[in-house]
Amino acid sequence: MFDAPEWTGAPTSPPPEPPQPRLVGVRFQRAGKIYHYDAQGFDNLKVGDWVIVDTARGKQMGQVATLKPPKEKGGPYKRIERRATGRDMAMRHYYASKELEALIACRAESAALNLPIKIVRAEYSFDGQTLTFLYSTDEEERVEVAPLREAMSRLYRARIETRQISPREVAKILGGIGACGIEERCCSRFLTEFSPISIKHAKEQNLSLNPQDITGMCGRLRCCLIYEYEQYVEARRHLPKLKSIVGTPLGPGKVVEILHLRDSVRVKIGEGPEAREVEFHREQLTPLEALQRLQEKALSGTCDRHENGECDCGKGKPATAQQAAPQAEAQPAAAATGQAKKRRRRAKKTPTDLARPAQKDERKQTTPKRKADDRQDE
């Protein structure tokens, strides 16, 4: 027989959990998107270090942008292969200097093939194995660029790839002065992702809907329309509406301007030549119109669910608020009068009247039997 170990009663320790990966964010362009990689074994990494990682387009050189893990958990994450060496940096600078030459050659081949595209940029991988051309087009249908790839493959010994980009990405690559006058566009400076923007963002902020005022250099709505959008929405929920009557420390007045970012409004107090406009914070205001509507509703006795006169819950709607009080006083008196009338009717009933319901029930029970007997006789 096998010898089993003696049970001592001590609790068994749970199996050790696998170590959590140490994630770092790597960026491949100056204001590009951040991708997280497992940095297990590279404890001395810091922001600004260059590393070699594996991507969908082969091995690439990226720069550590953050040491914080991502907000949303995902995985699995690829591991960092190694740190970038001095030779890797020299090769990267060498092939980066040849990108302009490749861009000019690709534009010449595209013009010779009469392709309706615009070559925006040429990108070499750090080791020169892959050459990618970024292009944009105004055509709605997909443009066939296979002839262009074949022509560039005869000129360069690298693997040729083409990738179509959006107008916003084109503006990000080209850079330049922004429409607001800033020296460098937001997309080229710090924006890593483009948020969806619609015309409602401009309407909510009371901006001019003139295309020249809300359109950026890329021909799309400006990215800055979403910067303060949430603040405007939150302020609109708590601030009074335009042209509404509000109470202020200086008396009632009319709202003439809403200052969303200050969380305040400008109120016109008084009439005629003595009228003046004063700015008040939201906490200093009293919604007089809303309070008046609530008081009228309370006096009218109408329910909250049927405000259009289609009430089916038994609550009546008087013509005016002044009639609500007399009707409310008359309801208990009417109920007492109805109960007194019922008691009088019961007292006036004779024994014969009380026996009539029983006779009716007997007739109902005997009628079907009589009909059945008549059928048998026939």
Secondary structure, DSSP 4 states (H G I P E B T S, - for coil): ---PPPP--PPPPPPPPPPPP-EEEEESSTT--EEEEE-TT-TT--TT-EEEEEETTEEEEEEEEE-SPPSS---PPPBP-EE--HHHHHHHHHHHHTHHHHHHHHHHHHHHTT-S-EEEEEEE-TTSSEEEEEEE---SSPP--HHHHHHHHHH-SSEEEEEE--HHHHHHHH----TTS-SS-HHHHT--SPPP--HHHHHHTT----HHHHB-TTSSB-GGGGTSHHHHHHHHHHSPPTT-EEEETTEEEEEEEEETTTTEEEEEESSGGG-EEEEEEGGG-EEHHHHHHHHHHHHHT--SS--SS---SS----SSGGGHHHHHHHHHHHHHHHHHHHHHHHHH--HHHHHHHHHHHHHHHHHHHHHHHHHHH-
